Every structure is written in C-alpha cells, then in structure tokens.
Amino acid sequence: MEDERRRTPRYPFIATAEVILKSGQPGISARVIELSLHGCFVELGEPLEKGVQAVFKIYSEGKYFESEGVVVYTQAHLGFGVRFQNVKEHYLSILKRWLLQAAQAKFGKRV
C-alpha cells in the first residue's frame, strides 16, 4: 500500500538513528531499517504519531545524515515512516552515497 505512494525506491538499510522532537524532549534512540531519497522507516517499539515533526539524525559507516522530517504513517509495535524535509546539500550527497551502496547490495551488482 505505501509503495504506491513513494516517489523513489526504498532499500533495506540498517543504521543507528536519533529522533529529536520539536517539543524539546531528549532525543530518542532508534534504528533505521529502510532508506529512500525522500524518507526512511524507523524501527521503534512505540512509534511516534502521524504528523509529528522532528529532526532525524542517521549514523552509518562513520558518516552522518541529518534532516527535518514528518511522520507520515505508523505501524503499531514496529515503527514509523518518515518523509524528509529541507535536506541540506551536504547531507543529500551522503544520502545518495548510502542509497547507491544499498542498491548495489540489493541487486548484487553495480548500478
């Protein structure tokens, strides 16, 4: 169902994440399990509600990505889908590199 609304493919991708809510609460540690050019799926036992805005920090292979984002859907006891917003150019290049690596891993060849 969600796949039909995505603008770009989402790839399996495991990374550490920190979710910083706009309300000023302490950051929440989580795990990213899927990644796309426009968003990700964050694994968290108690998902955030749809519409929640936050800053998402993703850490993988010594690199760091950061973006504002909004929760666009939730799956009870599993996690939530995020749509990135206002991604800075520096972080976009890191995201694209990760996506290329994820695509290569998924298809077992160079893309």
Backbone as XML, in Angstrom:
<?xml version="1.0"?>
<chain id="A" units="angstrom">
  <residue number="1" name="MET">
    <atom name="N" x="0.828" y="-1.193" z="0.000"/>
    <atom name="CA" x="0.000" y="0.000" z="0.000"/>
    <atom name="C" x="0.869" y="1.253" z="0.000"/>
  </residue>
  <residue number="2" name="GLU">
    <atom name="N" x="1.827" y="1.348" z="0.910"/>
    <atom name="CA" x="2.687" y="2.525" z="0.973"/>
    <atom name="C" x="3.573" y="2.647" z="-0.263"/>
  </residue>
  <residue number="3" name="ASP">
    <atom name="N" x="3.985" y="1.489" z="-0.852"/>
    <atom name="CA" x="4.867" y="1.518" z="-2.015"/>
    <atom name="C" x="4.274" y="2.335" z="-3.154"/>
  </residue>
  <residue number="4" name="GLU">
    <atom name="N" x="2.958" y="2.304" z="-3.316"/>
    <atom name="CA" x="2.317" y="3.009" z="-4.409"/>
    <atom name="C" x="2.440" y="4.520" z="-4.267"/>
  </residue>
  <residue number="5" name="ARG">
    <atom name="N" x="2.686" y="5.019" z="-3.079"/>
    <atom name="CA" x="2.770" y="6.459" z="-2.852"/>
    <atom name="C" x="4.202" y="6.979" z="-2.851"/>
  </residue>
  <residue number="6" name="ARG">
    <atom name="N" x="5.166" y="6.095" z="-2.899"/>
    <atom name="CA" x="6.558" y="6.519" z="-2.849"/>
    <atom name="C" x="7.021" y="7.033" z="-4.199"/>
  </residue>
  <residue number="7" name="ARG">
    <atom name="N" x="7.818" y="8.093" z="-4.146"/>
    <atom name="CA" x="8.365" y="8.681" z="-5.375"/>
    <atom name="C" x="9.615" y="7.964" z="-5.832"/>
  </residue>
  <residue number="8" name="THR">
    <atom name="N" x="10.344" y="7.361" z="-4.902"/>
    <atom name="CA" x="11.589" y="6.660" z="-5.209"/>
    <atom name="C" x="11.635" y="5.349" z="-4.436"/>
  </residue>
  <residue number="9" name="PRO">
    <atom name="N" x="12.441" y="4.386" z="-4.905"/>
    <atom name="CA" x="12.516" y="3.101" z="-4.202"/>
    <atom name="C" x="13.085" y="3.251" z="-2.794"/>
  </residue>
  <residue number="10" name="ARG">
    <atom name="N" x="12.655" y="2.369" z="-1.913"/>
    <atom name="CA" x="13.174" y="2.307" z="-0.547"/>
    <atom name="C" x="13.971" y="1.013" z="-0.440"/>
  </residue>
  <residue number="11" name="TYR">
    <atom name="N" x="15.186" y="1.108" z="0.082"/>
    <atom name="CA" x="16.096" y="-0.032" z="0.154"/>
    <atom name="C" x="16.334" y="-0.452" z="1.596"/>
  </residue>
  <residue number="12" name="PRO">
    <atom name="N" x="16.588" y="-1.746" z="1.821"/>
    <atom name="CA" x="16.991" y="-2.175" z="3.156"/>
    <atom name="C" x="18.273" y="-1.434" z="3.544"/>
  </residue>
  <residue number="13" name="PHE">
    <atom name="N" x="18.300" y="-0.921" z="4.740"/>
    <atom name="CA" x="19.445" y="-0.140" z="5.203"/>
    <atom name="C" x="19.398" y="-0.105" z="6.717"/>
  </residue>
  <residue number="14" name="ILE">
    <atom name="N" x="20.428" y="-0.612" z="7.367"/>
    <atom name="CA" x="20.460" y="-0.650" z="8.828"/>
    <atom name="C" x="21.411" y="0.427" z="9.336"/>
  </residue>
  <residue number="15" name="ALA">
    <atom name="N" x="20.887" y="1.285" z="10.206"/>
    <atom name="CA" x="21.698" y="2.373" z="10.761"/>
    <atom name="C" x="21.125" y="2.804" z="12.107"/>
  </residue>
  <residue number="16" name="THR">
    <atom name="N" x="21.965" y="3.398" z="12.901"/>
    <atom name="CA" x="21.551" y="3.987" z="14.173"/>
    <atom name="C" x="20.897" y="5.332" z="13.889"/>
  </residue>
  <residue number="17" name="ALA">
    <atom name="N" x="19.862" y="5.655" z="14.640"/>
    <atom name="CA" x="19.179" y="6.934" z="14.451"/>
    <atom name="C" x="18.915" y="7.607" z="15.785"/>
  </residue>
  <residue number="18" name="GLU">
    <atom name="N" x="18.832" y="8.917" z="15.717"/>
    <atom name="CA" x="18.407" y="9.720" z="16.859"/>
    <atom name="C" x="17.269" y="10.596" z="16.375"/>
  </residue>
  <residue number="19" name="VAL">
    <atom name="N" x="16.173" y="10.596" z="17.115"/>
    <atom name="CA" x="14.996" y="11.384" z="16.767"/>
    <atom name="C" x="14.865" y="12.485" z="17.815"/>
  </residue>
  <residue number="20" name="ILE">
    <atom name="N" x="14.937" y="13.734" z="17.344"/>
    <atom name="CA" x="14.846" y="14.879" z="18.253"/>
    <atom name="C" x="13.534" y="15.598" z="17.982"/>
  </residue>
  <residue number="21" name="LEU">
    <atom name="N" x="12.626" y="15.495" z="18.938"/>
    <atom name="CA" x="11.302" y="16.099" z="18.786"/>
    <atom name="C" x="11.384" y="17.609" z="18.916"/>
  </residue>
  <residue number="22" name="LYS">
    <atom name="N" x="10.512" y="18.294" z="18.212"/>
    <atom name="CA" x="10.488" y="19.754" z="18.246"/>
    <atom name="C" x="10.071" y="20.282" z="19.615"/>
  </residue>
  <residue number="23" name="SER">
    <atom name="N" x="9.465" y="19.435" z="20.435"/>
    <atom name="CA" x="8.993" y="19.864" z="21.751"/>
    <atom name="C" x="10.128" y="20.061" z="22.750"/>
  </residue>
  <residue number="24" name="GLY">
    <atom name="N" x="11.353" y="19.725" z="22.356"/>
    <atom name="CA" x="12.490" y="19.919" z="23.242"/>
    <atom name="C" x="12.772" y="18.755" z="24.161"/>
  </residue>
  <residue number="25" name="GLN">
    <atom name="N" x="12.054" y="17.649" z="24.024"/>
    <atom name="CA" x="12.320" y="16.463" z="24.831"/>
    <atom name="C" x="13.678" y="15.885" z="24.439"/>
  </residue>
  <residue number="26" name="PRO">
    <atom name="N" x="14.274" y="15.079" z="25.318"/>
    <atom name="CA" x="15.557" y="14.444" z="24.971"/>
    <atom name="C" x="15.411" y="13.584" z="23.715"/>
  </residue>
  <residue number="27" name="GLY">
    <atom name="N" x="16.509" y="13.414" z="22.978"/>
    <atom name="CA" x="16.490" y="12.605" z="21.773"/>
    <atom name="C" x="16.117" y="11.160" z="22.063"/>
  </residue>
  <residue number="28" name="ILE">
    <atom name="N" x="15.499" y="10.516" z="21.089"/>
    <atom name="CA" x="15.083" y="9.120" z="21.200"/>
    <atom name="C" x="16.018" y="8.289" z="20.327"/>
  </residue>
  <residue number="29" name="SER">
    <atom name="N" x="16.606" y="7.245" z="20.894"/>
    <atom name="CA" x="17.447" y="6.341" z="20.114"/>
    <atom name="C" x="16.560" y="5.352" z="19.381"/>
  </residue>
  <residue number="30" name="ALA">
    <atom name="N" x="16.878" y="5.108" z="18.105"/>
    <atom name="CA" x="16.083" y="4.203" z="17.289"/>
    <atom name="C" x="16.989" y="3.574" z="16.239"/>
  </residue>
  <residue number="31" name="ARG">
    <atom name="N" x="16.375" y="2.856" z="15.313"/>
    <atom name="CA" x="17.131" y="2.217" z="14.247"/>
    <atom name="C" x="16.395" y="2.399" z="12.926"/>
  </residue>
  <residue number="32" name="VAL">
    <atom name="N" x="17.116" y="2.811" z="11.912"/>
    <atom name="CA" x="16.575" y="2.894" z="10.559"/>
    <atom name="C" x="16.747" y="1.523" z="9.926"/>
  </residue>
  <residue number="33" name="ILE">
    <atom name="N" x="15.685" y="1.012" z="9.266"/>
    <atom name="CA" x="15.799" y="-0.284" z="8.604"/>
    <atom name="C" x="15.540" y="-0.203" z="7.100"/>
  </residue>
  <residue number="34" name="GLU">
    <atom name="N" x="15.014" y="0.928" z="6.631"/>
    <atom name="CA" x="14.811" y="1.163" z="5.198"/>
    <atom name="C" x="15.093" y="2.624" z="4.912"/>
  </residue>
  <residue number="35" name="LEU">
    <atom name="N" x="15.604" y="2.892" z="3.694"/>
    <atom name="CA" x="16.004" y="4.248" z="3.347"/>
    <atom name="C" x="15.656" y="4.539" z="1.892"/>
  </residue>
  <residue number="36" name="SER">
    <atom name="N" x="15.214" y="5.768" z="1.619"/>
    <atom name="CA" x="14.981" y="6.225" z="0.251"/>
    <atom name="C" x="15.465" y="7.660" z="0.142"/>
  </residue>
  <residue number="37" name="LEU">
    <atom name="N" x="15.392" y="8.202" z="-1.042"/>
    <atom name="CA" x="15.817" y="9.578" z="-1.268"/>
    <atom name="C" x="14.939" y="10.571" z="-0.515"/>
  </residue>
  <residue number="38" name="HIS">
    <atom name="N" x="13.696" y="10.190" z="-0.252"/>
    <atom name="CA" x="12.754" y="11.123" z="0.367"/>
    <atom name="C" x="12.330" y="10.757" z="1.778"/>
  </residue>
  <residue number="39" name="GLY">
    <atom name="N" x="12.857" y="9.637" z="2.321"/>
    <atom name="CA" x="12.441" y="9.263" z="3.662"/>
    <atom name="C" x="13.049" y="7.959" z="4.122"/>
  </residue>
  <residue number="40" name="CYS">
    <atom name="N" x="12.532" y="7.465" z="5.236"/>
    <atom name="CA" x="13.042" y="6.220" z="5.802"/>
    <atom name="C" x="11.975" y="5.588" z="6.685"/>
  </residue>
  <residue number="41" name="PHE">
    <atom name="N" x="12.249" y="4.343" z="7.097"/>
    <atom name="CA" x="11.406" y="3.685" z="8.089"/>
    <atom name="C" x="12.232" y="3.533" z="9.351"/>
  </residue>
  <residue number="42" name="VAL">
    <atom name="N" x="11.691" y="4.016" z="10.451"/>
    <atom name="CA" x="12.377" y="3.986" z="11.739"/>
    <atom name="C" x="11.729" y="2.909" z="12.599"/>
  </residue>
  <residue number="43" name="GLU">
    <atom name="N" x="12.545" y="1.963" z="13.032"/>
    <atom name="CA" x="12.066" y="0.893" z="13.891"/>
    <atom name="C" x="12.059" y="1.394" z="15.338"/>
  </residue>
  <residue number="44" name="LEU">
    <atom name="N" x="10.898" y="1.335" z="15.961"/>
    <atom name="CA" x="10.738" y="1.807" z="17.338"/>
    <atom name="C" x="9.493" y="1.143" z="17.906"/>
  </residue>
  <residue number="45" name="GLY">
    <atom name="N" x="9.624" y="0.463" z="19.036"/>
    <atom name="CA" x="8.509" y="-0.281" z="19.634"/>
    <atom name="C" x="7.269" y="0.553" z="19.892"/>
  </residue>
  <residue number="46" name="GLU">
    <atom name="N" x="7.469" y="1.806" z="20.273"/>
    <atom name="CA" x="6.346" y="2.719" z="20.492"/>
    <atom name="C" x="6.469" y="3.847" z="19.475"/>
  </residue>
  <residue number="47" name="PRO">
    <atom name="N" x="5.889" y="3.654" z="18.275"/>
    <atom name="CA" x="6.062" y="4.629" z="17.197"/>
    <atom name="C" x="5.495" y="6.002" z="17.536"/>
  </residue>
  <residue number="48" name="LEU">
    <atom name="N" x="6.090" y="7.009" z="16.922"/>
    <atom name="CA" x="5.545" y="8.357" z="17.035"/>
    <atom name="C" x="4.247" y="8.429" z="16.239"/>
  </residue>
  <residue number="49" name="GLU">
    <atom name="N" x="3.409" y="9.376" z="16.573"/>
    <atom name="CA" x="2.126" y="9.529" z="15.886"/>
    <atom name="C" x="2.305" y="10.202" z="14.533"/>
  </residue>
  <residue number="50" name="LYS">
    <atom name="N" x="1.411" y="9.885" z="13.626"/>
    <atom name="CA" x="1.394" y="10.515" z="12.309"/>
    <atom name="C" x="1.304" y="12.029" z="12.483"/>
  </residue>
  <residue number="51" name="GLY">
    <atom name="N" x="2.113" y="12.752" z="11.703"/>
    <atom name="CA" x="2.104" y="14.207" z="11.751"/>
    <atom name="C" x="3.152" y="14.819" z="12.665"/>
  </residue>
  <residue number="52" name="VAL">
    <atom name="N" x="3.788" y="14.001" z="13.511"/>
    <atom name="CA" x="4.824" y="14.518" z="14.408"/>
    <atom name="C" x="6.018" y="14.982" z="13.582"/>
  </residue>
  <residue number="53" name="GLN">
    <atom name="N" x="6.525" y="16.167" z="13.900"/>
    <atom name="CA" x="7.705" y="16.707" z="13.222"/>
    <atom name="C" x="8.903" y="16.576" z="14.156"/>
  </residue>
  <residue number="54" name="ALA">
    <atom name="N" x="10.060" y="16.286" z="13.560"/>
    <atom name="CA" x="11.270" y="16.081" z="14.352"/>
    <atom name="C" x="12.487" y="16.292" z="13.472"/>
  </residue>
  <residue number="55" name="VAL">
    <atom name="N" x="13.642" y="16.269" z="14.101"/>
    <atom name="CA" x="14.915" y="16.234" z="13.382"/>
    <atom name="C" x="15.401" y="14.796" z="13.473"/>
  </residue>
  <residue number="56" name="PHE">
    <atom name="N" x="15.809" y="14.238" z="12.339"/>
    <atom name="CA" x="16.263" y="12.859" z="12.275"/>
    <atom name="C" x="17.749" y="12.843" z="11.951"/>
  </residue>
  <residue number="57" name="LYS">
    <atom name="N" x="18.502" y="12.194" z="12.819"/>
    <atom name="CA" x="19.945" y="12.048" z="12.618"/>
    <atom name="C" x="20.214" y="10.561" z="12.406"/>
  </residue>
  <residue number="58" name="ILE">
    <atom name="N" x="20.921" y="10.244" z="11.332"/>
    <atom name="CA" x="21.212" y="8.854" z="10.988"/>
    <atom name="C" x="22.725" y="8.692" z="10.905"/>
  </residue>
  <residue number="59" name="TYR">
    <atom name="N" x="23.225" y="7.622" z="11.528"/>
    <atom name="CA" x="24.659" y="7.366" z="11.588"/>
    <atom name="C" x="24.955" y="6.001" z="10.971"/>
  </residue>
  <residue number="60" name="SER">
    <atom name="N" x="25.891" y="5.968" z="10.011"/>
    <atom name="CA" x="26.289" y="4.703" z="9.406"/>
    <atom name="C" x="27.679" y="4.836" z="8.792"/>
  </residue>
  <residue number="61" name="GLU">
    <atom name="N" x="28.500" y="3.816" z="8.991"/>
    <atom name="CA" x="29.826" y="3.730" z="8.372"/>
    <atom name="C" x="30.657" y="4.995" z="8.563"/>
  </residue>
  <residue number="62" name="GLY">
    <atom name="N" x="30.607" y="5.565" z="9.752"/>
    <atom name="CA" x="31.391" y="6.757" z="10.050"/>
    <atom name="C" x="30.853" y="8.034" z="9.425"/>
  </residue>
  <residue number="63" name="LYS">
    <atom name="N" x="29.688" y="7.961" z="8.799"/>
    <atom name="CA" x="29.054" y="9.136" z="8.183"/>
    <atom name="C" x="27.811" y="9.507" z="8.989"/>
  </residue>
  <residue number="64" name="TYR">
    <atom name="N" x="27.329" y="10.723" z="8.713"/>
    <atom name="CA" x="26.225" y="11.276" z="9.491"/>
    <atom name="C" x="25.297" y="12.030" z="8.542"/>
  </residue>
  <residue number="65" name="PHE">
    <atom name="N" x="24.001" y="11.774" z="8.647"/>
    <atom name="CA" x="22.977" y="12.448" z="7.854"/>
    <atom name="C" x="21.984" y="13.089" z="8.811"/>
  </residue>
  <residue number="66" name="GLU">
    <atom name="N" x="21.509" y="14.271" z="8.454"/>
    <atom name="CA" x="20.527" y="14.965" z="9.295"/>
    <atom name="C" x="19.488" y="15.635" z="8.422"/>
  </residue>
  <residue number="67" name="SER">
    <atom name="N" x="18.234" y="15.568" z="8.854"/>
    <atom name="CA" x="17.155" y="16.229" z="8.131"/>
    <atom name="C" x="15.977" y="16.464" z="9.059"/>
  </residue>
  <residue number="68" name="GLU">
    <atom name="N" x="15.257" y="17.522" z="8.787"/>
    <atom name="CA" x="13.948" y="17.665" z="9.403"/>
    <atom name="C" x="13.056" y="16.640" z="8.729"/>
  </residue>
  <residue number="69" name="GLY">
    <atom name="N" x="11.992" y="16.244" z="9.404"/>
    <atom name="CA" x="11.091" y="15.272" z="8.804"/>
    <atom name="C" x="9.763" y="15.242" z="9.519"/>
  </residue>
  <residue number="70" name="VAL">
    <atom name="N" x="8.815" y="14.545" z="8.882"/>
    <atom name="CA" x="7.487" y="14.392" z="9.456"/>
    <atom name="C" x="7.089" y="12.917" z="9.357"/>
  </residue>
  <residue number="71" name="VAL">
    <atom name="N" x="6.445" y="12.420" z="10.397"/>
    <atom name="CA" x="5.952" y="11.041" z="10.401"/>
    <atom name="C" x="4.733" y="10.982" z="9.489"/>
  </residue>
  <residue number="72" name="VAL">
    <atom name="N" x="4.799" y="10.118" z="8.469"/>
    <atom name="CA" x="3.705" y="10.034" z="7.504"/>
    <atom name="C" x="2.820" y="8.803" z="7.701"/>
  </residue>
  <residue number="73" name="TYR">
    <atom name="N" x="3.329" y="7.780" z="8.400"/>
    <atom name="CA" x="2.492" y="6.636" z="8.766"/>
    <atom name="C" x="3.152" y="5.885" z="9.918"/>
  </residue>
  <residue number="74" name="THR">
    <atom name="N" x="2.347" y="5.122" z="10.640"/>
    <atom name="CA" x="2.874" y="4.322" z="11.749"/>
    <atom name="C" x="2.419" y="2.877" z="11.595"/>
  </residue>
  <residue number="75" name="GLN">
    <atom name="N" x="3.193" y="1.970" z="12.172"/>
    <atom name="CA" x="2.824" y="0.563" z="12.255"/>
    <atom name="C" x="2.988" y="0.172" z="13.713"/>
  </residue>
  <residue number="76" name="ALA">
    <atom name="N" x="1.888" y="-0.155" z="14.351"/>
    <atom name="CA" x="1.884" y="-0.456" z="15.787"/>
    <atom name="C" x="2.963" y="-1.472" z="16.155"/>
  </residue>
  <residue number="77" name="HIS">
    <atom name="N" x="3.705" y="-1.167" z="17.203"/>
    <atom name="CA" x="4.749" y="-2.023" z="17.774"/>
    <atom name="C" x="5.926" y="-2.269" z="16.832"/>
  </residue>
  <residue number="78" name="LEU">
    <atom name="N" x="5.965" y="-1.596" z="15.674"/>
    <atom name="CA" x="7.059" y="-1.793" z="14.719"/>
    <atom name="C" x="7.867" y="-0.522" z="14.498"/>
  </residue>
  <residue number="79" name="GLY">
    <atom name="N" x="7.171" y="0.574" z="14.172"/>
    <atom name="CA" x="7.879" y="1.807" z="13.873"/>
    <atom name="C" x="7.032" y="2.751" z="13.035"/>
  </residue>
  <residue number="80" name="PHE">
    <atom name="N" x="7.722" y="3.624" z="12.293"/>
    <atom name="CA" x="7.009" y="4.645" z="11.539"/>
    <atom name="C" x="7.804" y="5.077" z="10.310"/>
  </residue>
  <residue number="81" name="GLY">
    <atom name="N" x="7.067" y="5.552" z="9.322"/>
    <atom name="CA" x="7.666" y="6.070" z="8.100"/>
    <atom name="C" x="7.833" y="7.573" z="8.198"/>
  </residue>
  <residue number="82" name="VAL">
    <atom name="N" x="8.963" y="8.062" z="7.692"/>
    <atom name="CA" x="9.312" y="9.476" z="7.772"/>
    <atom name="C" x="9.490" y="10.042" z="6.364"/>
  </residue>
  <residue number="83" name="ARG">
    <atom name="N" x="9.004" y="11.239" z="6.150"/>
    <atom name="CA" x="9.306" y="11.988" z="4.920"/>
    <atom name="C" x="10.285" y="13.094" z="5.293"/>
  </residue>
  <residue number="84" name="PHE">
    <atom name="N" x="11.463" y="13.087" z="4.640"/>
    <atom name="CA" x="12.460" y="14.112" z="4.900"/>
    <atom name="C" x="11.995" y="15.458" z="4.353"/>
  </residue>
  <residue number="85" name="GLN">
    <atom name="N" x="12.417" y="16.532" z="5.026"/>
    <atom name="CA" x="12.101" y="17.894" z="4.595"/>
    <atom name="C" x="13.346" y="18.757" z="4.749"/>
  </residue>
  <residue number="86" name="ASN">
    <atom name="N" x="13.540" y="19.673" z="3.817"/>
    <atom name="CA" x="14.628" y="20.657" z="3.902"/>
    <atom name="C" x="16.006" y="20.022" z="4.084"/>
  </residue>
  <residue number="87" name="VAL">
    <atom name="N" x="16.329" y="19.042" z="3.252"/>
    <atom name="CA" x="17.635" y="18.371" z="3.342"/>
    <atom name="C" x="18.707" y="19.297" z="2.764"/>
  </residue>
  <residue number="88" name="LYS">
    <atom name="N" x="19.741" y="19.540" z="3.546"/>
    <atom name="CA" x="20.849" y="20.387" z="3.087"/>
    <atom name="C" x="21.711" y="19.609" z="2.096"/>
  </residue>
  <residue number="89" name="GLU">
    <atom name="N" x="22.312" y="20.335" z="1.158"/>
    <atom name="CA" x="23.083" y="19.729" z="0.071"/>
    <atom name="C" x="24.163" y="18.773" z="0.573"/>
  </residue>
  <residue number="90" name="HIS">
    <atom name="N" x="24.883" y="19.161" z="1.621"/>
    <atom name="CA" x="25.933" y="18.305" z="2.170"/>
    <atom name="C" x="25.365" y="16.947" z="2.587"/>
  </residue>
  <residue number="91" name="TYR">
    <atom name="N" x="24.238" y="16.957" z="3.272"/>
    <atom name="CA" x="23.631" y="15.714" z="3.736"/>
    <atom name="C" x="23.027" y="14.922" z="2.579"/>
  </residue>
  <residue number="92" name="LEU">
    <atom name="N" x="22.552" y="15.614" z="1.561"/>
    <atom name="CA" x="21.990" y="14.946" z="0.389"/>
    <atom name="C" x="23.045" y="14.088" z="-0.301"/>
  </residue>
  <residue number="93" name="SER">
    <atom name="N" x="24.279" y="14.563" z="-0.369"/>
    <atom name="CA" x="25.336" y="13.776" z="-1.007"/>
    <atom name="C" x="25.629" y="12.506" z="-0.210"/>
  </residue>
  <residue number="94" name="ILE">
    <atom name="N" x="25.581" y="12.580" z="1.108"/>
    <atom name="CA" x="25.776" y="11.389" z="1.949"/>
    <atom name="C" x="24.628" y="10.409" z="1.730"/>
  </residue>
  <residue number="95" name="LEU">
    <atom name="N" x="23.404" y="10.925" z="1.708"/>
    <atom name="CA" x="22.230" y="10.092" z="1.492"/>
    <atom name="C" x="22.313" y="9.370" z="0.142"/>
  </residue>
  <residue number="96" name="LYS">
    <atom name="N" x="22.687" y="10.075" z="-0.893"/>
    <atom name="CA" x="22.799" y="9.463" z="-2.223"/>
    <atom name="C" x="23.873" y="8.379" z="-2.252"/>
  </residue>
  <residue number="97" name="ARG">
    <atom name="N" x="24.975" y="8.591" z="-1.558"/>
    <atom name="CA" x="26.034" y="7.581" z="-1.493"/>
    <atom name="C" x="25.510" y="6.317" z="-0.808"/>
  </residue>
  <residue number="98" name="TRP">
    <atom name="N" x="24.814" y="6.496" z="0.318"/>
    <atom name="CA" x="24.245" y="5.348" z="1.021"/>
    <atom name="C" x="23.247" y="4.598" z="0.138"/>
  </residue>
  <residue number="99" name="LEU">
    <atom name="N" x="22.429" y="5.338" z="-0.595"/>
    <atom name="CA" x="21.428" y="4.703" z="-1.455"/>
    <atom name="C" x="22.074" y="3.913" z="-2.581"/>
  </residue>
  <residue number="100" name="LEU">
    <atom name="N" x="23.139" y="4.433" z="-3.151"/>
    <atom name="CA" x="23.857" y="3.710" z="-4.198"/>
    <atom name="C" x="24.414" y="2.401" z="-3.637"/>
  </residue>
  <residue number="101" name="GLN">
    <atom name="N" x="25.004" y="2.458" z="-2.454"/>
    <atom name="CA" x="25.540" y="1.252" z="-1.818"/>
    <atom name="C" x="24.423" y="0.256" z="-1.507"/>
  </residue>
  <residue number="102" name="ALA">
    <atom name="N" x="23.286" y="0.756" z="-1.034"/>
    <atom name="CA" x="22.153" y="-0.119" z="-0.704"/>
    <atom name="C" x="21.589" y="-0.776" z="-1.957"/>
  </residue>
  <residue number="103" name="ALA">
    <atom name="N" x="21.510" y="-0.025" z="-3.052"/>
    <atom name="CA" x="21.012" y="-0.580" z="-4.315"/>
    <atom name="C" x="21.960" y="-1.658" z="-4.836"/>
  </residue>
  <residue number="104" name="GLN">
    <atom name="N" x="23.248" y="-1.395" z="-4.735"/>
    <atom name="CA" x="24.234" y="-2.381" z="-5.179"/>
    <atom name="C" x="24.132" y="-3.656" z="-4.356"/>
  </residue>
  <residue number="105" name="ALA">
    <atom name="N" x="23.951" y="-3.519" z="-3.063"/>
    <atom name="CA" x="23.829" y="-4.683" z="-2.189"/>
    <atom name="C" x="22.557" y="-5.462" z="-2.499"/>
  </residue>
  <residue number="106" name="LYS">
    <atom name="N" x="21.466" y="-4.764" z="-2.778"/>
    <atom name="CA" x="20.196" y="-5.423" z="-3.043"/>
    <atom name="C" x="20.236" y="-6.197" z="-4.356"/>
  </residue>
  <residue number="107" name="PHE">
    <atom name="N" x="20.831" y="-5.616" z="-5.375"/>
    <atom name="CA" x="20.826" y="-6.236" z="-6.689"/>
    <atom name="C" x="22.094" y="-7.032" z="-6.968"/>
  </residue>
  <residue number="108" name="GLY">
    <atom name="N" x="23.055" y="-7.015" z="-6.041"/>
    <atom name="CA" x="24.252" y="-7.814" z="-6.170"/>
    <atom name="C" x="25.178" y="-7.421" z="-7.303"/>
  </residue>
  <residue number="109" name="LYS">
    <atom name="N" x="25.095" y="-6.180" z="-7.709"/>
    <atom name="CA" x="25.957" y="-5.710" z="-8.811"/>
    <atom name="C" x="26.044" y="-4.194" z="-8.761"/>
  </residue>
  <residue number="110" name="ARG">
    <atom name="N" x="26.860" y="-3.666" z="-9.599"/>
    <atom name="CA" x="26.976" y="-2.212" z="-9.726"/>
    <atom name="C" x="25.764" y="-1.669" z="-10.459"/>
  </residue>
  <residue number="111" name="VAL">
    <atom name="N" x="25.217" y="-0.555" z="-9.951"/>
    <atom name="CA" x="24.104" y="0.129" z="-10.618"/>
    <atom name="C" x="24.537" y="1.468" z="-11.115"/>
  </residue>
</chain>
